[in-house]
Amino acid sequence: MGLSCGMSLIKYILFIFNLLCAICGIALIAIGAVILSKFNELDKLVEEHNAGAPPIALIVLGSIIFIISFFGCCGAIRESYCMSLTYGFFLLVLLIAQIVIAALIFIYIGDVVTAAKNAFDTIWENRSQQQNAEFLDVIQANLHCCGKTTFLEWGVPPLSCCGGNTIVGNVCNPTAIYLSGCRNAVGEFITGASHLLGWIAVGVAVIQFVGLISACCLANSIRNNERRYA
């Protein structure tokens, strides 16, 4: 018993798409891990909104995509109706979940950014405390910013405002001081990272939608083939 040339082609297309999905899953895990490391540095800014949740969700999603894609590859090669149908079902559930995650990211990003800016204002007002001063150093060094809205608010900018470029006396080189304020830099970072997560989820969903259609076609062909030779 064998599939027609058209369905054999779909089988290999499905295999290739699953391979691409597996690669995308690995990419999601890697990107989520990188963004999570950055979010952990800024987590204090958004205590009421768990900033680490989106990248963690991305890592979990990437792991699930990789596992499902692996079984999808096996189902296509073995020409199993049950495995192909089951794979298609889980792919549909995963597709819906990704769309929901992407929608939530785009819907609530504004609230998270506002919360982060408000929290930054509080930390800035209490920058005389050592813990807050150290946290501001982390933000300034990583986001290449200085002060709340401008480096002039510091009076004498700390070394974290100049990326390590100093002059005699361990003082920032005036020509190397970051000009951007950290309040807006924090908002731009969270916005950019969240948009990246959202569009990645949408892009992977498009690939998976093609895989879902191919899986349904293959499963239907396998079932008809089994009936024909029963």
Short mmCIF file of the C-alpha atoms (twelve columns), coordinates in Angstrom:
data_MODEL
# 
_entry.id   MODEL 
# 
loop_
_atom_site.group_PDB 
_atom_site.id 
_atom_site.type_symbol 
_atom_site.label_atom_id 
_atom_site.label_alt_id 
_atom_site.label_comp_id 
_atom_site.label_asym_id 
_atom_site.label_seq_id 
_atom_site.Cartn_x 
_atom_site.Cartn_y 
_atom_site.Cartn_z 
_atom_site.pdbx_PDB_model_num 
ATOM 1   C CA . MET A 1   0.000   0.000  0.000  1 
ATOM 2   C CA . GLY A 2   1.442   3.365  -0.984 1 
ATOM 3   C CA . LEU A 3   0.385   6.936  -1.350 1 
ATOM 4   C CA . SER A 4   -0.127  8.715  -4.633 1 
ATOM 5   C CA . CYS A 5   2.621   10.952 -5.973 1 
ATOM 6   C CA . GLY A 6   0.726   14.035 -4.790 1 
ATOM 7   C CA . MET A 7   0.266   12.741 -1.263 1 
ATOM 8   C CA . SER A 8   3.845   11.494 -1.148 1 
ATOM 9   C CA . LEU A 9   4.885   15.030 -1.988 1 
ATOM 10  C CA . ILE A 10  2.655   16.372 0.792  1 
ATOM 11  C CA . LYS A 11  4.205   13.840 3.159  1 
ATOM 12  C CA . TYR A 12  7.667   15.166 2.510  1 
ATOM 13  C CA . ILE A 13  6.435   18.763 2.582  1 
ATOM 14  C CA . LEU A 14  4.913   18.029 5.990  1 
ATOM 15  C CA . PHE A 15  8.197   16.527 7.098  1 
ATOM 16  C CA . ILE A 16  10.060  19.655 5.976  1 
ATOM 17  C CA . PHE A 17  7.548   21.936 7.687  1 
ATOM 18  C CA . ASN A 18  7.875   19.989 10.899 1 
ATOM 19  C CA . LEU A 19  11.612  20.277 10.622 1 
ATOM 20  C CA . LEU A 20  11.215  24.049 10.226 1 
ATOM 21  C CA . CYS A 21  8.847   24.136 13.199 1 
ATOM 22  C CA . ALA A 22  11.385  22.199 15.276 1 
ATOM 23  C CA . ILE A 23  14.045  24.747 14.338 1 
ATOM 24  C CA . CYS A 24  11.624  27.569 15.192 1 
ATOM 25  C CA . GLY A 25  10.980  25.895 18.538 1 
ATOM 26  C CA . ILE A 26  14.694  25.870 19.293 1 
ATOM 27  C CA . ALA A 27  14.910  29.521 18.201 1 
ATOM 28  C CA . LEU A 28  12.017  30.451 20.508 1 
ATOM 29  C CA . ILE A 29  13.771  28.766 23.425 1 
ATOM 30  C CA . ALA A 30  17.013  30.617 22.703 1 
ATOM 31  C CA . ILE A 31  15.340  34.020 22.196 1 
ATOM 32  C CA . GLY A 32  13.166  33.541 25.278 1 
ATOM 33  C CA . ALA A 33  16.248  32.711 27.356 1 
ATOM 34  C CA . VAL A 34  18.109  35.813 26.143 1 
ATOM 35  C CA . ILE A 35  15.143  38.123 26.775 1 
ATOM 36  C CA . LEU A 36  14.500  36.498 30.156 1 
ATOM 37  C CA . SER A 37  18.053  37.297 31.228 1 
ATOM 38  C CA . LYS A 38  17.422  40.957 30.363 1 
ATOM 39  C CA . PHE A 39  13.981  41.018 31.987 1 
ATOM 40  C CA . ASN A 40  15.401  39.574 35.193 1 
ATOM 41  C CA . GLU A 41  17.604  42.652 35.452 1 
ATOM 42  C CA . LEU A 42  14.514  44.870 35.157 1 
ATOM 43  C CA . ASP A 43  12.088  42.700 37.123 1 
ATOM 44  C CA . LYS A 44  12.081  45.111 40.047 1 
ATOM 45  C CA . LEU A 45  10.457  47.692 37.793 1 
ATOM 46  C CA . VAL A 46  7.352   45.648 37.127 1 
ATOM 47  C CA . GLU A 47  6.685   43.736 40.321 1 
ATOM 48  C CA . GLU A 48  2.901   43.992 39.880 1 
ATOM 49  C CA . HIS A 49  3.252   42.725 36.292 1 
ATOM 50  C CA . ASN A 50  5.481   39.673 36.060 1 
ATOM 51  C CA . ALA A 51  7.876   40.840 33.327 1 
ATOM 52  C CA . GLY A 52  9.454   37.402 33.163 1 
ATOM 53  C CA . ALA A 53  6.185   35.709 32.206 1 
ATOM 54  C CA . PRO A 54  6.293   36.419 28.423 1 
ATOM 55  C CA . PRO A 55  9.829   35.050 27.851 1 
ATOM 56  C CA . ILE A 56  9.134   32.070 30.126 1 
ATOM 57  C CA . ALA A 57  5.968   31.389 28.125 1 
ATOM 58  C CA . LEU A 58  8.079   31.628 24.973 1 
ATOM 59  C CA . ILE A 59  10.552  29.057 26.296 1 
ATOM 60  C CA . VAL A 60  7.735   26.676 27.251 1 
ATOM 61  C CA . LEU A 61  6.050   27.258 23.892 1 
ATOM 62  C CA . GLY A 62  9.289   26.582 22.040 1 
ATOM 63  C CA . SER A 63  9.765   23.319 23.939 1 
ATOM 64  C CA . ILE A 64  6.223   22.181 23.127 1 
ATOM 65  C CA . ILE A 65  6.656   23.120 19.457 1 
ATOM 66  C CA . PHE A 66  9.857   21.121 19.255 1 
ATOM 67  C CA . ILE A 67  8.307   18.008 20.833 1 
ATOM 68  C CA . ILE A 68  5.146   18.137 18.702 1 
ATOM 69  C CA . SER A 69  7.178   18.748 15.540 1 
ATOM 70  C CA . PHE A 70  9.340   15.740 16.341 1 
ATOM 71  C CA . PHE A 71  6.290   13.488 16.547 1 
ATOM 72  C CA . GLY A 72  4.885   15.122 13.417 1 
ATOM 73  C CA . CYS A 73  8.003   14.135 11.505 1 
ATOM 74  C CA . CYS A 74  7.664   10.556 12.739 1 
ATOM 75  C CA . GLY A 75  3.970   10.429 11.827 1 
ATOM 76  C CA . ALA A 76  4.629   11.664 8.296  1 
ATOM 77  C CA . ILE A 77  7.450   9.226  7.618  1 
ATOM 78  C CA . ARG A 78  5.510   6.244  9.040  1 
ATOM 79  C CA . GLU A 79  2.344   7.250  7.140  1 
ATOM 80  C CA . SER A 80  0.253   6.701  10.266 1 
ATOM 81  C CA . TYR A 81  -3.320  8.025  10.136 1 
ATOM 82  C CA . CYS A 82  -3.668  8.057  13.934 1 
ATOM 83  C CA . MET A 83  -0.367  9.849  14.501 1 
ATOM 84  C CA . SER A 84  -1.027  12.359 11.723 1 
ATOM 85  C CA . LEU A 85  -4.528  13.147 13.017 1 
ATOM 86  C CA . THR A 86  -3.321  13.418 16.604 1 
ATOM 87  C CA . TYR A 87  -0.472  15.626 15.487 1 
ATOM 88  C CA . GLY A 88  -2.918  17.856 13.584 1 
ATOM 89  C CA . PHE A 89  -5.151  18.178 16.658 1 
ATOM 90  C CA . PHE A 90  -2.326  19.219 18.963 1 
ATOM 91  C CA . LEU A 91  -0.995  21.558 16.293 1 
ATOM 92  C CA . LEU A 92  -4.416  23.231 16.149 1 
ATOM 93  C CA . VAL A 93  -4.490  23.648 19.933 1 
ATOM 94  C CA . LEU A 94  -0.953  25.031 19.857 1 
ATOM 95  C CA . LEU A 95  -1.850  27.388 17.023 1 
ATOM 96  C CA . ILE A 96  -4.785  28.822 18.984 1 
ATOM 97  C CA . ALA A 97  -2.612  29.170 22.103 1 
ATOM 98  C CA . GLN A 98  0.048   31.090 20.176 1 
ATOM 99  C CA . ILE A 99  -2.515  33.483 18.716 1 
ATOM 100 C CA . VAL A 100 -3.923  34.105 22.204 1 
ATOM 101 C CA . ILE A 101 -0.442  34.711 23.632 1 
ATOM 102 C CA . ALA A 102 0.428   37.131 20.828 1 
ATOM 103 C CA . ALA A 103 -2.863  38.991 21.328 1 
ATOM 104 C CA . LEU A 104 -2.314  39.287 25.089 1 
ATOM 105 C CA . ILE A 105 1.200   40.617 24.555 1 
ATOM 106 C CA . PHE A 106 -0.033  43.341 22.195 1 
ATOM 107 C CA . ILE A 107 -3.021  44.182 24.414 1 
ATOM 108 C CA . TYR A 108 -1.248  44.481 27.764 1 
ATOM 109 C CA . ILE A 109 2.141   45.850 26.717 1 
ATOM 110 C CA . GLY A 110 0.964   49.410 27.370 1 
ATOM 111 C CA . ASP A 111 0.011   48.583 30.972 1 
ATOM 112 C CA . VAL A 112 3.359   46.902 31.614 1 
ATOM 113 C CA . VAL A 113 5.305   49.849 30.166 1 
ATOM 114 C CA . THR A 114 3.319   52.327 32.284 1 
ATOM 115 C CA . ALA A 115 3.907   50.246 35.417 1 
ATOM 116 C CA . ALA A 116 7.624   50.025 34.628 1 
ATOM 117 C CA . LYS A 117 7.943   53.786 34.177 1 
ATOM 118 C CA . ASN A 118 6.061   54.491 37.397 1 
ATOM 119 C CA . ALA A 119 8.262   52.039 39.283 1 
ATOM 120 C CA . PHE A 120 11.354  53.646 37.789 1 
ATOM 121 C CA . ASP A 121 10.161  57.037 39.040 1 
ATOM 122 C CA . THR A 122 9.957   55.633 42.569 1 
ATOM 123 C CA . ILE A 123 13.415  54.087 42.352 1 
ATOM 124 C CA . TRP A 124 14.857  57.331 40.987 1 
ATOM 125 C CA . GLU A 125 13.375  59.372 43.818 1 
ATOM 126 C CA . ASN A 126 15.061  56.989 46.294 1 
ATOM 127 C CA . ARG A 127 18.355  56.674 44.416 1 
ATOM 128 C CA . SER A 128 20.302  57.630 47.533 1 
ATOM 129 C CA . GLN A 129 19.649  54.110 48.836 1 
ATOM 130 C CA . GLN A 130 22.478  51.770 47.891 1 
ATOM 131 C CA . GLN A 131 20.202  49.062 46.512 1 
ATOM 132 C CA . ASN A 132 18.427  51.509 44.213 1 
ATOM 133 C CA . ALA A 133 21.710  53.127 43.151 1 
ATOM 134 C CA . GLU A 134 23.111  49.716 42.182 1 
ATOM 135 C CA . PHE A 135 19.943  48.901 40.288 1 
ATOM 136 C CA . LEU A 136 20.159  52.191 38.385 1 
ATOM 137 C CA . ASP A 137 23.752  51.338 37.482 1 
ATOM 138 C CA . VAL A 138 22.551  48.061 35.982 1 
ATOM 139 C CA . ILE A 139 19.870  49.828 33.930 1 
ATOM 140 C CA . GLN A 140 22.211  52.562 32.730 1 
ATOM 141 C CA . ALA A 141 24.977  50.165 31.743 1 
ATOM 142 C CA . ASN A 142 22.675  47.761 29.903 1 
ATOM 143 C CA . LEU A 143 20.298  50.217 28.228 1 
ATOM 144 C CA . HIS A 144 22.939  52.863 27.504 1 
ATOM 145 C CA . CYS A 145 21.040  55.654 29.226 1 
ATOM 146 C CA . CYS A 146 21.768  58.137 31.987 1 
ATOM 147 C CA . GLY A 147 19.531  59.787 34.550 1 
ATOM 148 C CA . LYS A 148 15.765  59.870 34.560 1 
ATOM 149 C CA . THR A 149 15.315  62.089 31.500 1 
ATOM 150 C CA . THR A 150 18.847  63.467 31.034 1 
ATOM 151 C CA . PHE A 151 22.364  62.954 32.424 1 
ATOM 152 C CA . LEU A 152 22.243  66.511 33.870 1 
ATOM 153 C CA . GLU A 153 19.982  65.231 36.651 1 
ATOM 154 C CA . TRP A 154 22.949  63.403 38.176 1 
ATOM 155 C CA . GLY A 155 25.148  66.411 38.636 1 
ATOM 156 C CA . VAL A 156 28.202  64.168 38.392 1 
ATOM 157 C CA . PRO A 157 27.186  61.158 36.260 1 
ATOM 158 C CA . PRO A 158 28.254  57.756 37.641 1 
ATOM 159 C CA . LEU A 159 30.585  55.541 35.627 1 
ATOM 160 C CA . SER A 160 27.655  53.417 34.461 1 
ATOM 161 C CA . CYS A 161 26.608  56.413 32.335 1 
ATOM 162 C CA . CYS A 162 29.637  56.237 30.069 1 
ATOM 163 C CA . GLY A 163 30.202  52.603 29.243 1 
ATOM 164 C CA . GLY A 164 33.526  52.425 31.018 1 
ATOM 165 C CA . ASN A 165 35.081  55.345 29.113 1 
ATOM 166 C CA . THR A 166 36.670  57.485 31.813 1 
ATOM 167 C CA . ILE A 167 39.306  60.160 32.221 1 
ATOM 168 C CA . VAL A 168 41.845  60.814 34.950 1 
ATOM 169 C CA . GLY A 169 40.242  60.758 38.350 1 
ATOM 170 C CA . ASN A 170 37.795  57.967 37.499 1 
ATOM 171 C CA . VAL A 171 35.229  60.430 36.153 1 
ATOM 172 C CA . CYS A 172 33.067  59.981 33.047 1 
ATOM 173 C CA . ASN A 173 34.447  61.422 29.848 1 
ATOM 174 C CA . PRO A 174 31.908  64.151 28.921 1 
ATOM 175 C CA . THR A 175 32.001  63.078 25.273 1 
ATOM 176 C CA . ALA A 176 31.100  59.485 26.177 1 
ATOM 177 C CA . ILE A 177 28.122  60.065 28.474 1 
ATOM 178 C CA . TYR A 178 24.861  58.455 27.358 1 
ATOM 179 C CA . LEU A 179 22.398  61.146 26.341 1 
ATOM 180 C CA . SER A 180 19.144  59.186 26.539 1 
ATOM 181 C CA . GLY A 181 17.073  59.226 29.728 1 
ATOM 182 C CA . CYS A 182 16.483  55.867 31.389 1 
ATOM 183 C CA . ARG A 183 12.753  56.323 31.966 1 
ATOM 184 C CA . ASN A 184 12.045  56.274 28.233 1 
ATOM 185 C CA . ALA A 185 14.811  53.719 27.603 1 
ATOM 186 C CA . VAL A 186 13.127  51.247 29.956 1 
ATOM 187 C CA . GLY A 187 9.780   51.732 28.197 1 
ATOM 188 C CA . GLU A 188 11.353  51.343 24.753 1 
ATOM 189 C CA . PHE A 189 13.180  48.177 25.792 1 
ATOM 190 C CA . ILE A 190 10.068  46.502 27.196 1 
ATOM 191 C CA . THR A 191 7.993   47.615 24.196 1 
ATOM 192 C CA . GLY A 192 10.563  46.382 21.681 1 
ATOM 193 C CA . ALA A 193 11.110  43.062 23.417 1 
ATOM 194 C CA . SER A 194 7.371   42.438 23.757 1 
ATOM 195 C CA . HIS A 195 6.692   43.293 20.111 1 
ATOM 196 C CA . LEU A 196 9.481   40.923 19.117 1 
ATOM 197 C CA . LEU A 197 7.901   38.133 21.175 1 
ATOM 198 C CA . GLY A 198 4.471   38.839 19.712 1 
ATOM 199 C CA . TRP A 199 5.554   38.885 16.066 1 
ATOM 200 C CA . ILE A 200 7.691   35.788 16.524 1 
ATOM 201 C CA . ALA A 201 4.639   33.968 17.889 1 
ATOM 202 C CA . VAL A 202 2.587   35.153 14.892 1 
ATOM 203 C CA . GLY A 203 5.295   34.099 12.425 1 
ATOM 204 C CA . VAL A 204 5.603   30.636 13.922 1 
ATOM 205 C CA . ALA A 205 1.792   30.338 13.899 1 
ATOM 206 C CA . VAL A 206 1.744   30.990 10.132 1 
ATOM 207 C CA . ILE A 207 4.250   28.201 9.558  1 
ATOM 208 C CA . GLN A 208 2.263   25.872 11.791 1 
ATOM 209 C CA . PHE A 209 -0.973  26.694 9.961  1 
ATOM 210 C CA . VAL A 210 0.568   25.420 6.713  1 
ATOM 211 C CA . GLY A 211 1.738   22.330 8.598  1 
ATOM 212 C CA . LEU A 212 -1.782  21.819 9.968  1 
ATOM 213 C CA . ILE A 213 -3.335  21.906 6.482  1 
ATOM 214 C CA . SER A 214 -0.714  19.462 5.215  1 
ATOM 215 C CA . ALA A 215 -1.299  17.122 8.171  1 
ATOM 216 C CA . CYS A 216 -5.070  17.078 7.543  1 
ATOM 217 C CA . CYS A 217 -4.569  16.344 3.851  1 
ATOM 218 C CA . LEU A 218 -2.098  13.571 4.598  1 
ATOM 219 C CA . ALA A 219 -4.303  11.991 7.276  1 
ATOM 220 C CA . ASN A 220 -7.299  12.028 4.921  1 
ATOM 221 C CA . SER A 221 -5.254  10.452 2.134  1 
ATOM 222 C CA . ILE A 222 -3.905  7.743  4.454  1 
ATOM 223 C CA . ARG A 223 -7.445  6.916  5.635  1 
ATOM 224 C CA . ASN A 224 -8.766  6.687  2.074  1 
ATOM 225 C CA . ASN A 225 -5.810  4.534  1.115  1 
ATOM 226 C CA . GLU A 226 -6.434  2.183  4.031  1 
ATOM 227 C CA . ARG A 227 -10.122 1.832  3.040  1 
ATOM 228 C CA . ARG A 228 -9.181  1.191  -0.556 1 
ATOM 229 C CA . TYR A 229 -6.878  -1.682 0.350  1 
ATOM 230 C CA . ALA A 230 -8.992  -3.025 3.231  1 
# 
